[in-house]
Amino acid sequence: MSQFMLNLIVVGASFALYVGIAIWARAGNTSDYYAASRGVHPIVNGAATAADWMSAASFISMAGLIAFVGYGNSTFLMGWTGGYVLLALLLAPYLRKFGRFTVPEFIGDRFYSNTARIVAVICLLVISITYVIGQMTGAGVAFSRFLEVDNTTGLLIASTVVFIYSVLGGMKGITYTQLAQYCVLITAYTIPAVFISLQLTNNPVPALGLFSTHAESGLPLLAKLDQVLMELGFQDYTGSHGSTMNMFLFTLSLMIGTAGLPHVIIRFFTVPKVSDARKSAGWALVFIALLYLTAPAVGSMARLNIISTIFPSGTAEQPIAYDERPDWMTNWEQTGLLAFEDKNNDGLIQYYNDRSEDFAPIAEARGWEGNEMVTFNRDILVLANPEIAQLPPWVLALIAAGGLAAALSTAAGLLLAISSAISHDLLKSVFMPKISDRQELMYARISMAFAIALATYLGLNPPGFAAQVVALAFGLAAATLFPALMMGIFSKSMNMQGAVAGMLAGLIATLLYIFTYLGWFFIPETNMLPNTAEHWLAGISPLSFGSVGAVINFVVAFAVMKMTQAPPTEIQELVESIRVPRGATGAIDH
Amino acid sequence: MENDQTTAYWAANIRIILICLSIWALVSFGFAIWLRPLLAALPITIGGTDLGFWFAQQGSILSFIGLIFYYTWYMNRLDRRFGVDEE
């Protein structure tokens, strides 16, 4: 059976499973649709949150993202996990106690104002729509790579599958498909990782293998990796390079941003109790860590393995000849993710860092005229692993299903956040307060269909800024929603004026800072200052600005609060009540 | 629940949140970033590299998991002691 047929069967079977779950978990009312009737077990919700959170980029690109930079990109590992501590300690239990369906609903009710509600909806839409574009393009790319269809067809298939289970099942359908998707993606990620770890270190646990001995050389694996990288003119894996200040601010922005992402927060509305919301955040992080602890191991081992393949007798000796390269390289050359160019016409593959000035004389002495592995896409480190480790073809098929599971689960969570903000916060709370539960459910489904259509359109015609949007989403979540939610819980005296002014200040400051360096609305050439360290304000990169935006939000909110009227007594009582777990209810019927 | 009881419960919660967040910041921003050179001076190596690197790629994540479960356990006990747990 060909690899293509096998991919088709495995991916087809996983899709049939998702659709089957959706039919089983049909939503009958708005409580089902928005919050899965608050009947989700905390461990199940933890797994669903992990799938909701880990996107196609986490699955396919993160290992490479870390392996090609090393220590400096540990920011992603810490930033994308540390946010769950903030969620568990500062937000999730209280928002669960409040017992409603959406993030803007909390902000609107707590700050007794439809203005606050609408500002929160705007922030949510900007954050979630920018985020979903990346997921849709990711799903399209994953499809075209694994199933040999073009991007457009791939995207349309992905939209159709998401449409079926999210319109039918809402949060209930999404929760149980996310559980299944988590199982598919973690199995697919772990199997090749275990084999490569066994091969290099004799240790079956990749995370332990990363810190153990390289079987072939007897050196610690990381010392061996640093050594071969530096022998080829690359920067070492474990060393500190770059600004400590930016590393700190970027990590902090990712953490606060993670805690402020609406599609993650709403997952904690689905558990039965307040104490479950705390516990569930812990489980979510356990399930996320299974992948995040494996990713740096996979990335660094795969990179070391590829270098050893090219330099079989060590980096000081000659590399292999192009004609003798392994089959997996030939296979991935066809996808364009890997490309070679014999610059010095010696028939051998010289892979080194030709941008290193220190290494240039060594390269020249060896007769090397430039790096000959001209394309080395970082995704290779995950995608080609099954072949590098000579695993059977069904493992590659599983990787295909895993990559798609990661893209679909995140897209579905985002689409629910978008559609519930429209049907629940805009239609039910502001424009059509008189509609019945049945009518609202219908509007929720229409909003979902609309959100999918919009996301599909944007996925097919991605705005030029697709690469920057994820940074924007995190920056804005950190600067707008997180501070508003936190002040709503931890400050009894925070009032409507303060919260609205804070959110607007955070939103505007962050957008202005990002647009100044990356161009107005990311249109190239419209940036007012070049995006380089010497032009950044106090050396702060636009990607790290979210935490500064959050500080601006807090400061403005408290300043405005001092000058305006205190919130009404019943609001202060509401804050008192969300601070204690007792009395948490199931879903509230509106 | 009496008013001073509510205040005491909330004060105890804030206290444990601050303790947990100090550890959260120490393992990530501290050990993994700002204090890495200090840790590297210690005669401890892990897998051929310094402790700060381990915290950046694994130690901080494991600490985060520990912190959330500890906070959950602590709060469940606190909720019961103040009689504000869920029936």
Chai-1 contact restraints between the chains, C-beta under 6 A:
chainA,res_idxA,chainB,res_idxB,connection_type,confidence,min_distance_angstrom,max_distance_angstrom,comment,restraint_id
A,Y71,B,F53,contact,1.0,0.0,6.0,A-B,restraint_1
A,S74,B,A56,contact,1.0,0.0,6.0,A-B,restraint_2
A,S74,B,Q57,contact,1.0,0.0,6.0,A-B,restraint_3
A,L77,B,Q57,contact,1.0,0.0,6.0,A-B,restraint_4
A,M78,B,S28,contact,1.0,0.0,6.0,A-B,restraint_5
A,M78,B,S60,contact,1.0,0.0,6.0,A-B,restraint_6
A,T81,B,I61,contact,1.0,0.0,6.0,A-B,restraint_7
A,T81,B,F64,contact,1.0,0.0,6.0,A-B,restraint_8
A,G82,B,S28,contact,1.0,0.0,6.0,A-B,restraint_9
A,G82,B,F64,contact,1.0,0.0,6.0,A-B,restraint_10
A,V85,B,W24,contact,1.0,0.0,6.0,A-B,restraint_11
A,V85,B,F64,contact,1.0,0.0,6.0,A-B,restraint_12
A,V85,B,L67,contact,1.0,0.0,6.0,A-B,restraint_13
A,A88,B,I68,contact,1.0,0.0,6.0,A-B,restraint_14
A,L89,B,I17,contact,1.0,0.0,6.0,A-B,restraint_15
A,L89,B,C20,contact,1.0,0.0,6.0,A-B,restraint_16
A,L89,B,Y71,contact,1.0,0.0,6.0,A-B,restraint_17
A,F211,B,I46,contact,1.0,0.0,6.0,A-B,restraint_18
A,F211,B,G47,contact,1.0,0.0,6.0,A-B,restraint_19
A,P220,B,G47,contact,1.0,0.0,6.0,A-B,restraint_20
A,P220,B,G48,contact,1.0,0.0,6.0,A-B,restraint_21
A,L222,B,G47,contact,1.0,0.0,6.0,A-B,restraint_22
A,L222,B,G48,contact,1.0,0.0,6.0,A-B,restraint_23
A,L222,B,T49,contact,1.0,0.0,6.0,A-B,restraint_24
A,A223,B,G48,contact,1.0,0.0,6.0,A-B,restraint_25
A,T238,B,T49,contact,1.0,0.0,6.0,A-B,restraint_26
A,T238,B,F53,contact,1.0,0.0,6.0,A-B,restraint_27
A,M247,B,I33,contact,1.0,0.0,6.0,A-B,restraint_28
A,F248,B,F29,contact,1.0,0.0,6.0,A-B,restraint_29
A,F248,B,I33,contact,1.0,0.0,6.0,A-B,restraint_30
A,K273,B,E86,contact,1.0,0.0,6.0,A-B,restraint_31
A,S275,B,N76,contact,1.0,0.0,6.0,A-B,restraint_32
A,R278,B,T72,contact,1.0,0.0,6.0,A-B,restraint_33
A,K279,B,T72,contact,1.0,0.0,6.0,A-B,restraint_34
A,A281,B,I68,contact,1.0,0.0,6.0,A-B,restraint_35
A,G282,B,I68,contact,1.0,0.0,6.0,A-B,restraint_36
A,G282,B,F69,contact,1.0,0.0,6.0,A-B,restraint_37
A,G282,B,T72,contact,1.0,0.0,6.0,A-B,restraint_38
A,L285,B,I65,contact,1.0,0.0,6.0,A-B,restraint_39
A,V286,B,I65,contact,1.0,0.0,6.0,A-B,restraint_40
A,A289,B,I61,contact,1.0,0.0,6.0,A-B,restraint_41
A,L293,B,Q58,contact,1.0,0.0,6.0,A-B,restraint_42
A,P296,B,Q57,contact,1.0,0.0,6.0,A-B,restraint_43
A,R579,B,W10,contact,1.0,0.0,6.0,A-B,restraint_44
A,V580,B,V84,contact,1.0,0.0,6.0,A-B,restraint_45
A,P581,B,D79,contact,1.0,0.0,6.0,A-B,restraint_46
A,P581,B,V84,contact,1.0,0.0,6.0,A-B,restraint_47
A,P581,B,E86,contact,1.0,0.0,6.0,A-B,restraint_48
A,R582,B,V84,contact,1.0,0.0,6.0,A-B,restraint_49
A,A584,B,E86,contact,1.0,0.0,6.0,A-B,restraint_50
